[in-house]
Amino acid sequence: MNCFTLANGVKMPALGLGVYQIPDHAVCENTILAAFKAGYRLIDTAEAYMNEEAVGSAFRRSGLRREEVFITSKVWVSNFGREKTKRAYEASLQRMGLDYLDLVLLHQSLADYYGAWQALTELYAEGKVRSIGVSNFYPERLTDLCLNFDLRPMVNQIECHPFFQRESDLDCARHFKVQVQAWAPFAEGGRGIWTNEILAKIAAAHKKAWRKSACVGTCKEA
């Protein structure tokens, strides 16, 4: 699978499975196992998704080596703050039964995100997480962190798809060498994305399938 190289040299798979809105343990675990079988190697969860345990269980059942899978989680705003964020990270590791995460994000640009970011920089310096970043940070908030901390976010995970292209967000991220990671890159299947004539033409020009039935589990963005 193609990868993006983050600012610290860590390689992050270009395609991943997010498990938002799958709180049922068995459903989440089986979905992840099916994704692994299809070739996915990045799994994205969060403290707020209430399914970190299922992510850990699926990984253990998969038979994959730890270094083969890129696992992301996020700290929720109620746990922002230097010490609270550290405790929240350790709790996430315990729920998943892991020794480290490949990426941990601050879930929103709210509350004490300064204290939370300081905590992530310290966890990173101690080697407890391979890379750190933020999620849903608009340009002014991302700029704020980048200008006021020596260690900048390596990732900003934001909603980004053909109907919400976020040009100013992308420009800001490029300026600070922050990798943008899209959530809902297929607009969560809405807005008529599978029947959009312009996208179908772009897909055909690149010899990619662009219909829902062809994209389940194997689709690549055109």
C-alpha positions in Angstrom: 0.0 0.0 0.0 1.2 3.5 -0.7 2.2 5.6 2.3 2.7 9.2 3.2 5.9 10.1 5.0 5.3 12.3 8.0 7.6 15.2 9.1 9.4 12.9 11.5 10.0 10.2 8.9 7.2 7.8 10.0 5.3 6.2 7.1 1.5 6.3 7.4 -0.6 4.2 5.0 -2.5 6.3 2.5 -5.8 4.4 3.0 -7.3 3.4 6.3 -10.5 2.3 8.1 -12.1 4.6 10.6 -14.4 2.8 13.1 -16.6 5.8 14.2 -20.2 4.8 14.9 -19.4 1.1 15.4 -19.7 0.8 19.2 -20.8 -2.9 19.1 -17.7 -4.9 20.0 -18.4 -8.0 17.8 -19.4 -5.9 14.8 -16.4 -3.6 15.1 -14.0 -6.5 15.6 -15.3 -8.4 12.6 -15.3 -5.3 10.4 -11.6 -4.7 11.2 -10.7 -8.3 10.5 -12.5 -8.0 7.1 -10.6 -4.8 6.4 -7.3 -6.5 7.3 -8.2 -9.4 4.9 -8.9 -6.8 2.2 -5.4 -5.2 2.7 -6.1 -2.3 5.0 -3.2 -1.6 7.4 -4.4 1.6 9.1 -7.1 1.5 11.8 -8.4 4.8 13.2 -10.3 4.8 16.5 -10.8 7.3 19.4 -11.5 7.4 23.1 -14.9 8.9 22.2 -15.8 6.0 19.8 -16.1 3.6 22.7 -14.5 0.8 20.7 -10.8 0.8 21.5 -11.1 -2.6 23.1 -12.5 -4.1 19.9 -9.6 -2.6 17.9 -7.1 -4.3 20.2 -9.0 -7.6 20.0 -9.1 -7.5 16.2 -5.4 -6.8 16.0 -4.6 -9.8 18.3 -6.9 -12.1 16.3 -5.5 -10.9 12.9 -2.1 -12.6 13.4 -0.4 -9.6 12.0 2.8 -8.3 13.5 2.6 -5.0 15.4 4.8 -3.2 13.0 2.6 -4.2 10.1 -0.4 -2.2 11.4 -0.7 1.6 11.9 -3.1 2.3 14.8 -4.4 5.7 15.6 -6.5 7.0 18.5 -7.6 10.3 19.8 -7.9 12.1 23.1 -11.3 13.6 23.8 -11.6 17.2 25.0 -12.7 16.3 28.5 -9.3 14.8 29.0 -7.3 17.8 27.7 -4.7 19.1 30.1 -1.1 18.1 30.6 -1.6 15.4 33.2 -5.1 14.4 32.1 -4.0 13.8 28.6 -1.2 11.6 29.6 -3.5 9.5 31.8 -6.0 9.3 28.9 -3.3 8.0 26.6 -2.2 5.4 29.0 -5.9 4.3 29.4 -6.3 4.0 25.7 -3.2 1.7 25.5 -4.6 -0.4 28.3 -8.0 -0.7 26.6 -6.4 -1.8 23.4 -3.7 -4.0 25.1 -0.9 -2.2 23.2 2.5 -0.9 24.2 2.4 2.1 21.9 0.3 3.9 19.2 1.5 4.9 15.8 -0.4 8.2 16.0 -2.4 10.0 18.7 -4.5 13.0 17.9 -6.2 15.8 19.9 -9.8 15.3 18.8 -11.0 18.9 18.7 -9.5 22.4 19.0 -11.4 23.1 22.3 -10.7 23.3 26.0 -7.0 23.2 27.2 -5.5 22.1 23.9 -2.2 23.8 24.9 -1.8 21.6 27.9 -2.9 18.6 25.9 -0.4 19.3 23.2 2.4 19.7 25.8 1.5 16.3 27.1 1.7 14.7 23.6 5.1 16.3 22.9 6.4 14.8 26.2 4.9 11.4 25.4 6.6 11.6 22.0 9.9 12.6 23.5 9.7 9.7 25.8 9.2 7.3 22.9 5.7 6.3 24.0 4.0 7.2 20.7 5.5 7.2 17.2 3.8 10.4 16.0 1.4 13.0 17.2 -1.1 15.3 15.7 -4.5 17.0 15.8 -8.0 16.5 14.4 -10.6 19.1 13.3 -8.2 22.0 13.7 -9.1 24.9 11.5 -6.2 27.0 10.0 -6.0 29.6 12.8 -5.8 26.9 15.5 -3.3 24.9 13.6 -1.2 28.0 13.1 -1.5 28.8 16.8 0.1 25.4 17.8 2.7 25.6 15.0 3.9 29.0 16.1 3.9 28.5 19.8 5.5 25.0 20.2 8.8 23.7 19.0 7.2 20.4 18.0 4.5 20.9 15.4 1.6 18.5 14.7 2.6 15.9 12.2 -1.0 15.2 11.1 -4.3 17.2 11.0 -7.2 14.9 10.4 -10.1 16.9 8.9 -13.3 16.3 6.9 -12.2 16.6 3.3 -13.8 15.3 0.1 -14.8 16.4 -3.4 -17.7 18.5 -2.0 -15.6 20.1 0.8 -12.1 20.5 -0.5 -10.7 22.8 2.2 -8.2 24.7 0.1 -7.2 27.1 2.9 -6.8 24.3 5.3 -4.6 22.4 2.8 -2.5 25.5 2.1 -1.9 26.1 5.9 -0.9 22.5 6.4 1.5 22.6 3.5 3.1 25.8 4.9 3.8 24.1 8.2 4.6 20.7 6.7 1.7 19.0 8.4 0.2 16.0 6.7 -3.6 16.3 6.1 -5.5 13.1 6.6 -9.1 13.1 5.3 -12.0 11.7 7.2 -15.1 11.0 5.2 -13.1 11.2 1.9 -16.2 9.7 0.1 -18.6 12.1 1.9 -19.8 9.3 4.0 -21.6 7.9 0.9 -23.8 10.9 0.7 -24.4 13.9 -1.7 -24.9 11.6 -4.6 -21.2 10.9 -4.7 -21.5 7.4 -6.4 -23.6 8.8 -9.3 -21.8 12.2 -9.7 -21.1 12.5 -13.4 -17.9 14.6 -13.0 -16.4 12.1 -10.6 -17.4 9.2 -12.8 -15.6 10.9 -15.7 -12.5 11.5 -13.6 -12.5 7.9 -12.5 -12.9 6.6 -16.0 -9.9 8.7 -17.1 -7.8 7.1 -14.4 -9.3 3.6 -15.1 -10.8 3.5 -11.6 -14.2 2.1 -10.6 -16.7 4.7 -9.4 -19.8 3.1 -8.2 -20.8 1.9 -4.7 -20.9 -1.8 -5.4 -17.4 -1.8 -6.9 -15.9 0.3 -4.1 -16.8 -1.6 -1.0 -13.5 -2.7 0.6 -11.4 -2.1 -2.5 -12.1 1.4 -3.8 -9.4 3.9 -4.3 -10.0 7.6 -4.8 -9.9 8.7 -8.4 
